[in-house]
Each structure stands twice: as structure tokens, then as C-alpha cells.
């Protein structure tokens, strides 16, 4: 990336609202990493915003609190890689956009007849597959550079509140900077 592009990215990601969201997103991922290691058979999810994050899944409030505390400790000790998670929505969106774009490019210029489009289908499948391969490291890089932060700075947890979302446990982890 050029210096100008890097400077523009830093200006956007350092905006206070975005910076808080990125730190919360990183802490959410670190928390989910730890919870998943302790509960490998359980399905967990999360969602972050500027005020904190949600942990969704079959875990207790005590487990969430312990994972948040350990995640903060480990991240502050230098384990910033915990902020990046392979099941992040950033990865899924990156994959979807690149695969869609590849398929669109493959179909560009085809005639209106169904036969013309069907003949291009193998090309669309190959290009979409290549796009999915490329999207894996790209999505992780986008997390590192844009959507998460492994640097918690003055982030502090001010509360964890339990609730239910249908049949699922939901925990709101409220933070402040």
C-alpha cells in the first residue's frame, strides 16, 4: 500500500468511534478463542460495537468473565494475534465479495441465451474458486489492519450482563476507553 493509502487508512481507523469498535472487536475475538478452546463442542458467536460486544452461546456468565479477563491479560502481554479469528464476518464478506466479483467477470459479455451463460459456467466456477483461495489470507489481513485491533490501550470492561436471545444465552460485555 502506498504511503498516501496507508495514511488515509490510519486516519479512518483512528477515528474514536472506529478505534473503540476495533478494540472491542479484537477483545471479542480473543474471548471467543479462549471460550472455544475450553468448550470445543459448543457453537459460539459474537458481535462488536463501540460500546462493547456480545457473546452468544451455551456458556455461563462466569466462563465469559474468566475468558474476558484472561483475553485482556494476554493481549496486554503482547498476544495481539488473539484479535484475529478465522470465523470472523470480515472473512466471510471478503470471500463473498471476491467470489461474486469473479463470477460476474466470468459472465461479462455473454449473450442473452441460456446456452451462452451455461457455457461460461465452468469459467465462473474456476474464477470464483480462485477468488475464495485468495480471500482467505486477504480476509485475515483486513481483520489485522482494518476491522480489529490487538492493542487494547485504555479499554476497560465495566460490566457483563446476561440475557436470552430465544433459546440462546447472550452476554453483553460493556466497555469504556
C-alpha positions as CSV (number, residue, x, y, z in Angstrom):
1,X,0.0,0.0,0.0
2,X,1.3,3.5,-0.8
3,X,2.1,5.9,2.0
4,X,-0.9,8.0,0.9
5,X,-3.2,5.0,1.2
6,X,-1.7,3.9,4.5
7,X,-2.1,7.4,5.9
8,X,-5.8,7.5,4.8
9,X,-6.4,4.1,6.4
10,X,-4.8,5.3,9.6
11,X,-7.0,8.4,9.6
12,X,-10.1,6.4,9.2
13,X,-9.2,3.6,11.7
14,X,-8.0,6.1,14.3
15,X,-11.4,7.9,14.5
16,X,-12.5,7.5,18.1
17,X,-15.7,5.5,17.3
18,X,-14.0,3.2,14.9
19,X,-10.9,2.8,17.1
20,X,-13.2,1.7,20.1
21,X,-15.1,-0.7,17.9
22,X,-11.9,-2.2,16.6
23,X,-10.5,-2.7,20.1
24,X,-13.8,-4.3,21.2
25,X,-13.8,-6.5,18.1
26,X,-10.3,-7.6,18.9
27,X,-11.2,-8.4,22.6
28,X,-14.4,-10.2,21.4
29,X,-12.3,-12.4,19.1
30,X,-9.7,-13.1,21.9
31,X,-12.6,-14.0,24.3
32,X,-14.1,-16.4,21.7
33,X,-10.7,-18.0,21.1
34,X,-10.4,-18.8,24.8
35,X,-14.1,-19.9,25.2
36,X,-13.8,-22.2,22.1
37,X,-10.6,-23.8,23.5
38,X,-12.4,-24.6,26.8
39,X,-15.6,-25.6,25.1
40,X,-14.7,-27.1,21.7
41,X,-18.1,-28.7,21.0
42,X,-20.1,-25.6,21.7
43,X,-21.1,-23.1,19.0
44,X,-20.3,-19.5,19.9
45,X,-20.7,-16.2,18.1
46,X,-20.1,-12.6,18.8
47,X,-20.8,-9.1,17.6
48,X,-19.0,-5.9,18.5
49,X,-19.7,-2.2,18.5
50,X,-18.3,1.0,20.1
51,X,-19.8,0.2,23.5
52,X,-18.6,-3.3,23.8
53,X,-19.5,-6.7,22.4
54,X,-21.9,-9.6,22.6
55,X,-21.0,-13.3,23.3
56,X,-23.7,-15.7,22.2
57,X,-23.7,-19.4,23.1
58,X,-24.1,-22.1,25.7
59,X,-21.6,-20.8,28.3
60,X,-22.1,-19.3,31.7
61,X,-21.5,-15.7,32.7
62,X,-18.6,-16.9,34.9
63,X,-17.0,-18.5,31.9
64,X,-17.4,-15.3,29.9
65,X,-16.0,-13.2,32.7
66,X,-13.0,-15.5,33.1
67,X,-12.3,-15.6,29.3
68,X,-12.6,-11.8,29.0
69,X,-10.2,-11.3,31.9
70,X,-7.7,-13.7,30.5
71,X,-8.0,-12.3,27.0
72,X,-7.3,-8.8,28.2
73,X,-4.3,-10.0,30.3
74,X,-2.8,-12.0,27.4
75,X,-3.4,-9.2,24.8
76,X,-1.8,-6.7,27.1
77,X,1.2,-9.1,27.5
78,X,1.7,-9.0,23.7
79,X,-0.6,-11.7,22.3
80,X,-2.2,-9.4,19.8
81,X,-2.8,-12.2,17.3
82,X,-5.7,-13.3,19.5
83,X,-7.6,-10.3,18.0
84,X,-7.9,-12.2,14.6
85,X,-10.4,-15.0,14.3
86,X,-10.8,-17.4,11.3
87,X,-14.6,-17.3,11.6
88,X,-14.9,-13.5,11.6
89,X,-17.6,-11.9,9.4
90,X,-14.8,-9.9,7.7
91,X,-13.5,-13.2,6.2
92,X,-17.0,-14.2,5.1
93,X,-17.7,-10.8,3.5
94,X,-14.3,-10.8,1.8
95,X,-15.0,-14.3,0.4
96,X,-18.5,-13.4,-0.8
97,X,-17.5,-10.2,-2.5
98,X,-14.5,-11.6,-4.3
99,X,-16.3,-14.8,-5.4
100,X,-19.3,-12.7,-6.6
101,X,-17.0,-10.3,-8.5
102,X,-15.1,-13.3,-10.1
103,X,-18.4,-14.9,-11.2
104,X,-19.6,-11.6,-12.6
105,X,-16.4,-11.1,-14.6
106,X,-16.7,-14.6,-16.0
107,X,-20.2,-13.9,-17.2
108,X,-19.5,-10.5,-18.6
109,X,-20.2,-10.3,-22.3
110,X,-22.2,-13.4,-22.5
111,X,-25.2,-13.4,-24.7
112,X,-28.8,-13.4,-23.5
113,X,-29.3,-17.1,-24.4
114,X,-29.2,-19.6,-21.6
115,X,-26.8,-21.8,-23.6
116,X,-24.3,-18.9,-23.7
117,X,-24.4,-18.5,-20.0
118,X,-24.1,-22.2,-19.3
119,X,-21.0,-22.4,-21.5
120,X,-19.4,-19.8,-19.2
121,X,-20.4,-21.6,-16.0
122,X,-17.1,-23.6,-15.7
123,X,-15.1,-20.4,-16.1
124,X,-17.2,-18.7,-13.4
125,X,-16.7,-21.7,-11.1
126,X,-12.9,-21.6,-11.6
127,X,-12.6,-17.9,-11.1
128,X,-14.9,-18.0,-8.0
129,X,-12.8,-20.8,-6.5
130,X,-9.6,-18.9,-7.1
131,X,-11.2,-15.8,-5.5
132,X,-12.1,-17.9,-2.5
133,X,-8.5,-19.1,-2.2
134,X,-7.2,-15.5,-2.4
135,X,-9.8,-14.3,0.1
136,X,-8.6,-16.5,2.9
137,X,-5.4,-14.6,3.6
138,X,-6.9,-11.3,2.5
139,X,-9.8,-11.5,5.0
140,X,-7.3,-12.2,7.8
141,X,-5.2,-9.3,6.7
142,X,-8.3,-7.0,6.6
143,X,-9.0,-8.0,10.2
144,X,-5.5,-7.2,11.3
145,X,-5.4,-3.8,9.5
146,X,-9.0,-2.6,9.4
147,X,-11.7,-4.3,11.5
148,X,-9.9,-5.4,14.7
149,X,-7.1,-4.1,16.9
150,X,-4.9,-6.2,19.2
151,X,-3.9,-3.1,21.1
152,X,-6.4,-2.6,23.9
153,X,-4.9,0.7,25.2
154,X,-7.1,2.1,27.9
155,X,-10.0,-0.3,27.2
156,X,-11.7,-1.5,30.4
157,X,-14.7,-3.8,31.0
158,X,-17.3,-2.1,33.1
159,X,-19.9,-4.9,33.2
160,X,-21.2,-8.1,31.8
161,X,-24.9,-8.6,31.6
162,X,-26.7,-11.9,30.9
163,X,-29.8,-12.2,28.8
164,X,-31.5,-14.7,26.4
165,X,-31.9,-14.5,22.7
166,X,-34.6,-17.1,22.0
167,X,-33.1,-20.3,23.4
168,X,-29.5,-18.9,23.4
169,X,-27.5,-17.3,26.2
170,X,-26.4,-13.8,25.4
171,X,-23.9,-11.8,27.3
172,X,-23.3,-8.1,26.8
173,X,-19.7,-7.1,27.6
174,X,-19.8,-3.4,28.2
175,X,-16.5,-1.5,27.8
176,X,-15.2,2.0,28.0
177,X,-11.9,3.7,26.9
